[in-house]
Amino acid sequence: AITSKSDCREIAESVNVQRLANNPRQITQDQLVEILMSLR
């Protein structure tokens, strides 16, 4: 389970940015952390 901000940041850092490159709405690492935190 995602239990802390550091867990979220770890997940965010492990995301392959190249996979998001074709997305017109670029997601920054901080935005990704916020999304993950909201899913907790």
C-alpha positions as CSV (number, residue, x, y, z in Angstrom):
1,A,0.0,0.0,0.0
2,I,1.0,3.6,-0.5
3,T,1.5,4.9,3.0
4,S,3.6,7.9,2.8
5,K,4.8,10.8,0.6
6,S,8.1,9.1,0.2
7,D,6.4,6.0,-1.2
8,C,4.6,8.2,-3.7
9,R,7.8,9.9,-4.7
10,E,9.5,6.6,-5.2
11,I,6.7,5.5,-7.5
12,A,6.7,8.8,-9.3
13,E,10.5,8.4,-9.9
14,S,10.1,4.9,-11.2
15,V,7.5,5.9,-13.8
16,N,8.8,5.8,-17.4
17,V,8.6,9.4,-18.5
18,Q,8.9,8.3,-22.2
19,R,5.5,6.6,-21.9
20,L,4.0,10.0,-21.0
21,A,5.8,11.8,-23.8
22,N,3.0,11.4,-26.3
23,N,0.4,12.7,-23.8
24,P,-0.5,16.2,-24.7
25,R,-1.0,16.9,-21.0
26,Q,2.4,16.3,-19.7
27,I,2.5,15.1,-16.1
28,T,5.3,16.4,-13.9
29,Q,6.6,14.3,-11.0
30,D,5.0,16.6,-8.5
31,Q,1.6,16.2,-10.2
32,L,2.0,12.5,-10.2
33,V,2.8,12.5,-6.5
34,E,-0.4,14.5,-5.9
35,I,-2.4,12.1,-7.9
36,L,-1.0,9.1,-6.0
37,M,-1.6,10.9,-2.7
38,S,-5.3,11.5,-3.6
39,L,-5.7,7.7,-4.4
40,R,-4.6,6.7,-0.9
